[in-house]
Amino acid sequence: MDVTLLLEYGWVLAVLVVLEGLLAADNALVLAIMVKHLPEDKRKKALFYGLMGAFVFRLGSLFLISFLVDVWQVQAIGALYLLYISINHIVKKILGSRNKTDEAADSTSKKPRKKSGFWMTVFKVEVADIAFAVDSILAAVALAVALPPSGLPAIGGLDGGQFIVIFLGGFIGLVIMRFAATYFVKLLHSRPGLEVAAFVIVGWVGVKLAVITLAHPSLGVLDEHFPENKIWKFGFYIVLITIAVCGWLLSSKVPEKEDENPVEELDKQAGL
């Protein structure tokens, strides 16, 4: 790869890392709450087994998607899904409904229910990890498929470089969910508007995947080379950066209450 190509691939990977971090923050807190009832020595094991299963799922899904990524119907479904979760989340925020973290936290204060055993908890963590992985994988694919060819051997229907970027994005997402999530939880807690910005970015990535779909040779709505157009690619990232900056600037900083520390809560519940 030449320097320009490396910079473009590195930029997309950096965007994926930040996006994965923001999306993984609430997910990590939910997982910590899910294992809260287990003895302290079993909490780490439950999270470890669950995340290992999620890694296998992500890797298997990536190989499957690499063969299906050029099918316009798959691209269309992915674009619609990303747009759906983006709009659904933003509408819920506007209407003032509680987010999934609040619901998970509130559920612990309700009438006690029978607690799941160790392996059932592992299974629940596994299912939750898989659900969290779907939007991350699709967002990574949508960002990577428009990258120029790297010259590396193809894997399925993907260029080798694109496959590596998507794989690293997913792997780093799991690492963030397990080890670095406390930082992102604290960041989202202090600047809650960033969560909305993250889902606006997910929607914008969905638009990018929709453009790739419309430029598919089987449809021909757009010129098939349009997704590689430098003006479109430059404009896409300018809008993406603008969303992130606006999310930061328009998100008023919330002072942390003495009795409410989400980072300590995450560490304590996960047994870290």
N, C-alpha and C positions, 0 to 999 in steps of 0.2 A: 504493500500500500504506500502511496505517496503521502506527504505531510497533510495536504488538503483533505484527503480521504480519511486519514486518521483523526483529524480534528472533527470532521463531520460525524464519524462513528462515535468518537469520544463525547461529543456534545449530546447526541441522542442518548447515550448511556447515562450521562450526568442527569439529563431530564428524567429518565426512567427511575434513577435512584431517589431523586427528590420526590417524585410522584408516588413511588412505592412507599417511601417513608411516611408521607401524609396519609395515604390510604391504610397503611399498616398500623398506625398509631392507635386508633379506636379498636381495630381488630385485636391488637395485642392485649388491650385492657379487657375486652370481652373474654378472651381466652383465659386470662388470669383469674377472672371472676368465675369462670366455668370450673376451674380446678381448686377453687378456694376451700371447698369442703373436705378435700383430701388431707391426710396427715402431711406434715411439711416435707418428710423425706420422699413422698410419692408425687409431689406436685411437679418437680423438675422432670421426673420420669414420664409423667403423663404428657407434659408439654413436648418433651423430646420425642417420644414415640409418635405423637400426633403430627409434629412438624416433619419428622422423617417420612411419614406416609404422605404428607402434603408435597414433599420434595419429589418423591417417586411419581405422584400424580402430575405435578407440573412438568417433569421431564417427559413422561409418557404423552401428555397432552401436546407438548411442544413438538415431539416427533410426529404425532398425528396431524397437527395443524400444518407442519411443514409440507405434508403431502396434499393438504386440502386448501392451502392458502390461496392458490390461484383459481379456485372455483368461485365464480362471482356470487353464487347463492350463499356460500359460507361467508364471504366478505360482507354481503348485504345483511345477513343475520347478525354478524359481529357489530356492524355499524349501528344497526337499530338497537341492539342491546346496550351498547355504550351510551347512546343518546337517551335511552329509556332510564338507565340508572342515574344518569346525570340530572335529567329533568325531574324524575321522581324524588330524588334527594333534595333538590333545590326547592321544589314545590312544598315538600314537607317542612322544610326550614321556614319558608315564607308563611305557611299556615300555622306555624308554631307547634307542630307535633314534636314529640320527643324523639331524639335520635337513638340508635341502637345501644349506645353506651349507657344512656340514661335508663333505658328500659331494663338493661341487664343489671344495672346497679339497684334500681327500684325493686326488681324481683327478689333481691336478697332480703328486703325488709318486709316482704309479704308473709303470709302464713307459711310456716315451714312445710316443705314437701319432702318426701322420701328422697334421700340423696343417692346418686348413682354410685355404683362400685367403681373400682379402679379401671377395669377394662372398658366398661361402658362409658366412663368419662373420656378415656383415650379415643373411643369411637366417636364421641360427640365432638371432641377437639378436631379429629380428623375431618369430619363432615364440615365443620365450621371453616377449617383451613381451605378445604376444596372450594367452598362457596366464595371465600374471600379471594381465591386464586383466579377465578374466571375473569373478573373485570381487569385484573392486573395483566393476565396473559394477553387478552384481547387488545388492551391499550399498548402493550409492548409490541405486538405484531403490527398494529396500525402505524406505529412510529417507525418500525424497522423496515417494513416492506418497501418503503419509498427511498431507502438508502441506495446509493449507486453500487454496482457490483464491486466486490472486494477482490475478486480474482481467486478466492479460496474455493476449494471443491464444494459443489452444491450438496446440501443435505435435504432429501425430499424435494420439495418445490422451492426451497429457500436457498439463496446464496449462503455460502459458509459463514461469511462475516455477519450477515443478518441473523443467522441462527445463533451465533455466539453472543451477539448483543442481547437477543431476547432471552437466552439462557442465563446470562450474567444478571440481567434485570430481575428475572424471577428468583434466582439464587440469592441475590442481594436483598430482595424483598423479604425472604424467609429469615435471613440474618438480622435484618432490621426488626422484624416482628419478634425475634427471640432476644436480641441483645441491645439494640439501639432504640427500641420503641419508647423507652422512658423519656428520652430527649424530645421525640416528636409528640408524645402525650403532653409533656409540659408546654411545648410550643403551641399546640392546638388549644390547650387550656387557657393560656395567656392571650392568645389571639385566635378566638373561635372562628373569625371570618375566613381564615385560611382553609378550613374544611370545605366551605362553600366554594372557594376559589379552586380547590383541588378537583371538585366534581364538575365545575365549569370547564376545567382543563380536560377532564375525561370526556365531556360532551364535545369539546373542540377536536379532540383526537378522533371521536366518532365521526365528526364531519370529514376529517381527513380520510378515514377508511371509506366513507361514502363516496368521496371523490375518486378514490382508487377503484371502487366498484363501478362507478359510472364510466370510468375510462377503460374498463375491461373490454377487450376486443369483441367479446360475444354480445356486448350491449352497444358500445360505440356512441354513447350519449356525449361523452367528452373524448377529445383526442387521446389515444392510448399513451402518449408521451407527456401528457399534461402533468401528472403527479411528479415527474422528474424536472418540470420546468423550474428554473432557478428563482424566478419572480414569485411563483406560488409557494415554493419551499421557504423562501425568505419571509414572505408575508405570513405564512403559517407560524413560524417561530416568533416573529414580531408580536403577533396577536397572543401567542402563548405566554411570552414574557410579560406582556402588558397585563394579562389576566393575573399572573402571579404577583406583579408589583402592586396592582390595584387591590388585590386581596390583602397584601401586607399593609398598605397605606390606609385602606378603608376599614381595617379591622382594629378597633380600639383595644388597647391593652387592658386586660382584666386583672386587677390586683389579686394576688393569691390570698385566700383566707387561711387563718391559722389552723382551722379544723378541717381544711379541705386541700389535701396535697395529693393529686392524682399520681405523681411519680412514686411517692412513698407507698401509696396504695397498690400500685402495680408491682413494685418490688416485693412488698410484704405478701401479697396474694400469690405471686408466682414462686415465692420462696427463694428469690434471688439473693 
